[in-house]
Amino acid sequence: MKIKGKNFHTIWLKDDDEQVVQIIDQRFLPHELVIENLETVDDVERAIREMHVRGAPLIGVAAAFGMYFAALEAVDNQQFTKYIYESADKLKAARPTAVNLAWAVDQQLSFVSENYKILPSILLENAELIKKESIERCKKIGEFGLPLIEEIFAKNKKVVNILTHCNAGWMACIDYGTATAPIYAAHDKGIPVHVWVDETRPRNQGARITAFELQEHGVPHTIITDNAGGHLMQHGKVDLVLVGTDRTTRNGDVCNKIGTYLKALAAKDNNIPFYVGAPSSSIDFSLRNGFEIPIEERGAEEVKYIQGKHDGEIKKILLTPEKSPAANFAFDVTPARLVTGLITEIGICTASREGLLKLFH
């Protein structure tokens, strides 16, 4: 995708130094484009934990590069295998809900052997492969999701209004996005679309990041408060809901950014299709249902403070009484019964064990 006309991925190797990984530090968007260098496994762990990078596919790829750094650091360590496994545990613990993170780390661990001299090059090559495959998955999700939008347009002959939540766009991935991939595909094909962008408190990933990337791509959109979605659905202003997933269990339950469940309830009540962009790397067949997913709880400061730009400077502003406590649950679970379908890179299926098994034998 592009920023000011220039093609960007969200993570890449520095051109003149393959021991440096560069990222877009998303904490500063949309007001500043900050490129950050990552050079150690601790740099990657911090970037994931503090949400310099965010979104299930992206943090998986970042962790894969983190394992490459671990191998570089472990070469001079007499207990290199122990160091690599400790680094793996550190990366996995950075954000426990999104399964892509552990999935990518485990992919890298499968290459660990006693031949430590060639391990860094092997893990670098595989990290690049994981990145490439992630891009292809998102592109395919766009291709399989496109007919859903085409069908609505063919029926109604007017702008297709799509509601999304949080940021499941290319900034949450490497390119294309999951929930946004069908939107970009439709827009690029000339189908008139308009996106209702949930602000997505407390970190406002929708208002800051989804709106930013839609604007850069020229997709019509409107930012709304998190609680406006139900109202819009009641008044016929939403044709389709598209969201992402941080982890989908084998029965089709979907864990995504907090507030997704409420959108699914409103969509069900108003007979609006609710689809989830779900790359296979985010499907956890080891879990029976969503209640087995660990739900990350983040710091109260994210709820109590809001970040914005004032007088040319990015600042944090206190919103609440200073001594009031705040709870910050980062994700919720949408039961499979509320999900119309899962859009994967190999097709669309029902949100059920049977549906998933038809695609993933």
C-alpha positions as a printed NumPy array, in Angstrom:
array([[  0.   ,   0.   ,   0.   ],
       [  1.036,   3.624,  -0.246],
       [  1.73 ,   6.596,   1.999],
       [  1.88 ,   9.895,   0.098],
       [  2.251,   7.908,  -3.112],
       [  5.196,   5.794,  -1.915],
       [  4.873,   2.033,  -1.493],
       [  5.353,   0.764,   2.048],
       [  5.181,  -2.496,   3.927],
       [  4.81 ,  -2.26 ,   7.698],
       [  8.091,  -4.114,   8.355],
       [ 11.2  ,  -4.669,   6.245],
       [ 14.947,  -5.289,   6.322],
       [ 17.037,  -2.141,   6.108],
       [ 18.45 ,  -1.796,   2.604],
       [ 22.114,  -1.574,   3.564],
       [ 22.117,  -3.691,   6.731],
       [ 20.339,  -7.04 ,   7.043],
       [ 20.908,  -7.018,  10.788],
       [ 18.469,  -4.122,  11.158],
       [ 14.701,  -4.466,  10.758],
       [ 12.697,  -1.3  ,  10.161],
       [  9.073,  -0.69 ,  11.096],
       [  6.486,   2.057,  10.926],
       [  6.034,   3.07 ,  14.572],
       [  2.246,   3.169,  14.633],
       [  2.022,   5.057,  17.92 ],
       [  2.597,   8.307,  16.033],
       [  0.065,   7.82 ,  13.236],
       [ -1.681,   9.655,  11.669],
       [  0.222,  12.778,  12.625],
       [  3.787,  11.638,  12.003],
       [  5.419,   8.909,   9.922],
       [  8.157,   7.56 ,  12.173],
       [ 10.482,   4.789,  10.96 ],
       [ 12.041,   2.836,  13.83 ],
       [ 15.072,   0.553,  13.722],
       [ 14.946,  -2.78 ,  15.552],
       [ 18.296,  -4.464,  16.179],
       [ 17.803,  -6.933,  19.048],
       [ 15.251,  -9.434,  20.29 ],
       [ 14.541,  -7.035,  23.171],
       [ 13.796,  -4.277,  20.658],
       [ 11.245,  -6.528,  18.95 ],
       [  9.673,  -7.646,  22.219],
       [  9.247,  -4.043,  23.346],
       [  7.87 ,  -2.966,  19.955],
       [  5.228,  -5.693,  20.174],
       [  4.377,  -5.165,  23.838],
       [  4.177,  -1.368,  23.593],
       [  2.318,  -1.552,  20.255],
       [  4.85 ,   0.152,  18.026],
       [  3.633,  -2.682,  15.802],
       [  0.181,  -4.172,  16.267],
       [ -2.305,  -6.439,  14.534],
       [ -2.139, -10.22 ,  14.655],
       [ -0.411, -10.875,  11.289],
       [  2.126,  -8.08 ,  11.763],
       [  3.209,  -9.033,  15.269],
       [  3.645, -12.595,  14.038],
       [  6.039, -11.468,  11.319],
       [  7.812,  -9.124,  13.75 ],
       [  8.299, -12.032,  16.159],
       [  9.752, -14.138,  13.34 ],
       [ 12.39 , -11.439,  12.818],
       [ 12.831, -11.324,  16.595],
       [ 13.797, -14.993,  16.521],
       [ 16.344, -14.172,  13.825],
       [ 17.867, -11.589,  16.17 ],
       [ 17.868, -14.175,  18.952],
       [ 19.925, -16.48 ,  16.748],
       [ 22.369, -13.662,  15.973],
       [ 22.75 , -12.881,  19.66 ],
       [ 23.021, -16.538,  20.63 ],
       [ 25.923, -17.343,  18.311],
       [ 28.451, -16.162,  20.886],
       [ 26.524, -17.661,  23.768],
       [ 27.727, -21.061,  24.956],
       [ 24.131, -22.013,  25.736],
       [ 22.751, -20.755,  22.448],
       [ 19.82 , -23.187,  22.267],
       [ 18.726, -22.225,  25.777],
       [ 19.002, -18.548,  24.871],
       [ 16.863, -18.997,  21.768],
       [ 14.109, -20.81 ,  23.666],
       [ 14.157, -18.161,  26.394],
       [ 13.843, -15.493,  23.699],
       [ 10.912, -17.401,  22.211],
       [  9.115, -17.413,  25.561],
       [  9.794, -13.69 ,  25.97 ],
       [  8.323, -12.879,  22.572],
       [  5.256, -15.079,  23.104],
       [  4.519, -13.373,  26.418],
       [  4.593,  -9.876,  24.889],
       [  0.954, -10.155,  23.757],
       [ -0.753, -13.426,  24.67 ],
       [ -4.087, -13.221,  22.825],
       [ -3.138, -13.091,  19.133],
       [ -2.202, -16.61 ,  18.069],
       [ -0.109, -15.433,  15.082],
       [  2.6  , -14.416,  17.519],
       [  3.102, -17.875,  19.011],
       [  2.508, -19.483,  15.613],
       [  5.351, -17.548,  13.976],
       [  7.723, -18.149,  16.888],
       [  7.022, -21.876,  16.755],
       [  7.643, -21.858,  13.002],
       [ 11.103, -20.489,  13.721],
       [ 11.754, -22.904,  16.576],
       [ 11.211, -25.819,  14.207],
       [ 14.539, -24.896,  12.548],
       [ 16.574, -24.779,  15.74 ],
       [ 19.409, -27.32 ,  15.749],
       [ 22.933, -27.62 ,  17.01 ],
       [ 24.297, -26.026,  13.837],
       [ 24.269, -22.554,  15.311],
       [ 26.586, -21.025,  12.686],
       [ 23.986, -21.231,   9.909],
       [ 20.921, -20.762,  12.102],
       [ 20.701, -16.94 ,  11.713],
       [ 20.615, -17.18 ,   7.931],
       [ 18.003, -19.941,   8.099],
       [ 15.768, -17.951,  10.453],
       [ 16.168, -14.788,   8.382],
       [ 15.166, -16.647,   5.242],
       [ 12.144, -18.144,   6.986],
       [ 11.115, -14.791,   8.487],
       [ 11.08 , -13.346,   4.981],
       [  9.035, -16.346,   3.825],
       [  6.514, -15.883,   6.658],
       [  6.234, -12.227,   5.641],
       [  5.702, -13.116,   1.974],
       [  3.084, -15.743,   2.826],
       [  1.26 , -13.276,   5.089],
       [  0.989, -10.792,   2.221],
       [ -0.358, -13.49 ,  -0.088],
       [ -2.947, -14.613,   2.483],
       [ -4.304, -11.087,   2.773],
       [ -4.416, -10.639,  -0.984],
       [ -6.402, -13.872,  -1.326],
       [ -8.808, -12.811,   1.441],
       [ -9.495,  -9.727,  -0.664],
       [-10.169, -11.859,  -3.724],
       [-12.552, -14.188,  -1.907],
       [-14.31 , -11.344,  -0.085],
       [-14.784,  -9.174,  -3.173],
       [-17.865, -11.095,  -4.462],
       [-19.692, -10.327,  -1.191],
       [-19.456,  -6.61 ,  -1.955],
       [-20.165,  -7.113,  -5.65 ],
       [-23.356,  -8.997,  -4.794],
       [-24.618,  -6.21 ,  -2.536],
       [-23.875,  -3.581,  -5.183],
       [-25.561,  -5.623,  -7.917],
       [-28.682,  -5.916,  -5.761],
       [-28.935,  -2.345,  -4.456],
       [-27.253,  -0.361,  -7.258],
       [-25.878,   2.184,  -4.807],
       [-22.886,   2.813,  -2.587],
       [-22.068,  -0.194,  -0.408],
       [-21.749,   0.905,   3.23 ],
       [-19.347,  -1.244,   5.222],
       [-18.712,  -0.983,   8.947],
       [-15.39 ,  -2.111,  10.367],
       [-13.893,  -2.146,  13.846],
       [-10.38 ,  -1.389,  15.079],
       [ -7.701,  -1.682,  12.395],
       [ -7.645,  -4.899,  10.391],
       [ -6.027,  -3.098,   7.482],
       [ -2.593,  -3.237,   5.954],
       [ -1.154,  -1.516,   9.018],
       [ -2.211,  -4.558,  11.05 ],
       [ -0.631,  -6.85 ,   8.497],
       [  2.132,  -6.356,   5.961],
       [ -0.034,  -5.336,   3.021],
       [ -3.723,  -5.348,   1.959],
       [ -5.083,  -6.181,   5.434],
       [ -7.64 ,  -8.816,   6.387],
       [-11.017,  -7.083,   6.834],
       [ -9.969,  -4.256,   4.517],
       [ -8.626,  -6.449,   1.719],
       [-12.088,  -6.963,   0.125],
       [-12.764,  -3.23 ,   0.517],
       [ -9.586,  -2.276,  -1.338],
       [-10.329,  -4.889,  -4.006],
       [-13.832,  -3.477,  -4.521],
       [-12.646,   0.141,  -4.572],
       [ -9.873,  -0.657,  -7.047],
       [-12.418,  -2.396,  -9.287],
       [-14.581,   0.714,  -9.356],
       [-17.357,  -0.455,  -7.05 ],
       [-18.574,   2.519,  -4.95 ],
       [-17.891,   1.747,  -1.282],
       [-18.023,   3.805,   1.883],
       [-16.565,   2.677,   5.204],
       [-17.914,   3.526,   8.635],
       [-14.764,   3.57 ,  10.789],
       [-15.24 ,   2.818,  14.486],
       [-12.905,   5.006,  16.526],
       [-12.09 ,   1.933,  18.679],
       [-11.317,   3.13 ,  22.141],
       [ -9.134,   3.18 ,  24.097],
       [ -6.228,   3.41 ,  21.62 ],
       [ -8.361,   4.661,  18.715],
       [ -6.838,   2.36 ,  16.113],
       [ -9.843,   2.959,  13.871],
       [ -9.856,   6.744,  14.069],
       [ -6.077,   7.007,  13.853],
       [ -4.943,   4.147,  11.644],
       [ -7.842,   2.724,   9.61 ],
       [ -8.927,   6.233,   8.621],
       [ -5.327,   7.107,   7.762],
       [ -4.815,   4.193,   5.408],
       [ -8.245,   4.527,   3.785],
       [ -7.53 ,   8.196,   3.168],
       [ -4.141,   7.395,   1.655],
       [ -5.795,   4.894,  -0.71 ],
       [ -8.66 ,   7.227,  -1.588],
       [-11.451,   5.099,  -0.1  ],
       [-14.478,   7.17 ,   1.074],
       [-14.961,   6.788,   4.818],
       [-16.439,   8.411,   7.913],
       [-15.151,   8.084,  11.475],
       [-17.847,   7.304,  14.054],
       [-17.954,   6.81 ,  17.796],
       [-17.821,   3.2  ,  18.926],
       [-21.421,   3.306,  20.103],
       [-22.866,   4.643,  16.829],
       [-22.772,   1.346,  14.943],
       [-26.078,   0.017,  16.251],
       [-27.857,   3.256,  15.397],
       [-26.533,   3.155,  11.831],
       [-27.626,  -0.449,  11.431],
       [-31.125,   0.291,  12.707],
       [-31.506,   3.046,  10.122],
       [-30.377,   0.996,   7.137],
       [-27.024,   2.713,   6.76 ],
       [-24.878,  -0.442,   6.997],
       [-24.889,  -3.171,   4.329],
       [-22.047,  -5.307,   5.627],
       [-19.805,  -5.634,   8.679],
       [-16.193,  -6.696,   8.094],
       [-13.795,  -7.259,  10.997],
       [-10.525,  -9.051,  11.625],
       [ -9.54 , -11.659,  14.17 ],
       [ -6.68 , -12.165,  16.58 ],
       [ -7.606, -15.767,  17.227],
       [-10.398, -17.989,  15.917],
       [-11.049, -21.307,  17.633],
       [-11.948, -24.571,  15.956],
       [-15.676, -24.101,  16.623],
       [-15.663, -20.712,  14.855],
       [-15.629, -18.376,  17.865],
       [-13.792, -15.162,  17.01 ],
       [-11.596, -13.165,  19.366],
       [-11.004,  -9.625,  18.181],
       [-10.55 ,  -6.107,  19.527],
       [-12.852,  -5.229,  22.427],
       [-16.227,  -4.058,  21.141],
       [-16.45 ,  -6.502,  18.244],
       [-18.996,  -8.632,  20.111],
       [-21.365,  -5.666,  20.457],
       [-21.166,  -4.982,  16.711],
       [-21.975,  -8.623,  16.012],
       [-25.026,  -8.483,  18.285],
       [-26.309,  -5.36 ,  16.548],
       [-25.686,  -6.88 ,  13.119],
       [-27.579, -10.036,  14.058],
       [-30.536,  -8.029,  15.367],
       [-30.701,  -6.067,  12.122],
       [-30.096,  -8.974,   9.716],
       [-26.823,  -7.532,   8.476],
       [-24.109,  -9.97 ,   7.328],
       [-21.132, -10.101,   9.681],
       [-17.957, -11.484,   8.117],
       [-14.484, -12.004,   9.548],
       [-11.228, -11.803,   7.595],
       [ -9.4  , -14.815,   9.028],
       [ -6.018, -15.9  ,   7.65 ],
       [ -5.191, -19.501,   8.516],
       [ -2.332, -18.324,  10.748],
       [ -4.943, -16.826,  13.105],
       [ -6.997, -20.028,  13.43 ],
       [ -6.202, -21.999,  16.568],
       [ -7.386, -25.577,  16.128],
       [ -6.055, -26.498,  19.576],
       [ -8.829, -24.556,  21.345],
       [-12.405, -25.824,  21.52 ],
       [-14.055, -22.42 ,  21.958],
       [-13.438, -18.762,  22.615],
       [-13.656, -19.028,  26.375],
       [-10.303, -20.85 ,  26.35 ],
       [ -8.554, -17.827,  24.804],
       [ -6.399, -15.763,  27.192],
       [ -7.712, -12.199,  27.127],
       [ -4.999,  -9.574,  27.429],
       [ -5.545,  -6.87 ,  30.04 ],
       [ -3.553,  -3.722,  29.412],
       [ -2.678,  -0.746,  31.575],
       [ -5.275,   1.689,  32.909],
       [ -3.42 ,   4.678,  31.437],
       [ -4.661,   3.756,  27.942],
       [ -8.24 ,   4.287,  29.135],
       [ -7.556,   7.339,  31.272],
       [ -5.479,   9.27 ,  28.748],
       [ -6.038,  10.086,  25.08 ],
       [ -3.367,  11.026,  22.547],
       [ -3.732,  13.733,  19.948],
       [ -2.015,  16.625,  18.24 ],
       [ -2.241,  20.134,  19.666],
       [ -0.294,  23.212,  18.601],
       [  1.87 ,  21.066,  16.36 ],
       [  2.82 ,  18.606,  19.093],
       [  1.615,  15.078,  19.894],
       [  0.365,  15.105,  23.468],
       [ -1.432,  12.886,  25.966],
       [ -4.387,  14.351,  27.802],
       [ -5.988,  13.049,  31.009],
       [ -9.711,  12.36 ,  30.475],
       [-10.796,  10.964,  33.817],
       [-10.615,  11.862,  37.486],
       [ -6.952,  11.376,  38.278],
       [ -7.481,   8.806,  41.023],
       [-10.326,   6.845,  39.415],
       [ -9.335,   3.256,  38.541],
       [ -9.859,   1.931,  35.028],
       [-10.071,  -1.562,  33.545],
       [ -8.652,  -2.229,  30.086],
       [ -9.697,  -5.516,  28.491],
       [ -8.079,  -5.556,  25.064],
       [-10.255,  -8.195,  23.37 ],
       [-13.634,  -9.893,  23.481],
       [-15.059, -13.06 ,  21.961],
       [-17.817, -13.129,  19.359],
       [-19.624, -16.493,  19.453],
       [-19.726, -18.401,  16.175],
       [-23.537, -18.163,  16.069],
       [-23.219, -14.415,  15.392],
       [-20.696, -14.786,  12.559],
       [-22.075, -15.1  ,   9.023],
       [-18.814, -16.464,   7.647],
       [-15.039, -16.581,   7.813],
       [-13.124, -15.257,   4.808],
       [ -9.839, -17.167,   4.569],
       [ -7.13 , -17.3  ,   1.944],
       [ -8.584, -20.504,   0.511],
       [-12.265, -19.599,   0.566],
       [-15.249, -18.604,   2.698],
       [-16.734, -21.001,   5.22 ],
       [-19.289, -20.994,   8.002],
       [-18.005, -20.178,  11.469],
       [-18.143, -23.753,  12.702],
       [-16.   , -26.825,  13.154],
       [-17.613, -28.375,  10.107],
       [-17.078, -25.262,   8.012],
       [-13.408, -24.966,   8.954],
       [-12.748, -28.651,   8.337],
       [-14.124, -28.362,   4.811],
       [-11.377, -25.844,   4.049],
       [ -8.633, -27.096,   6.345],
       [ -8.812, -30.868,   6.231]])
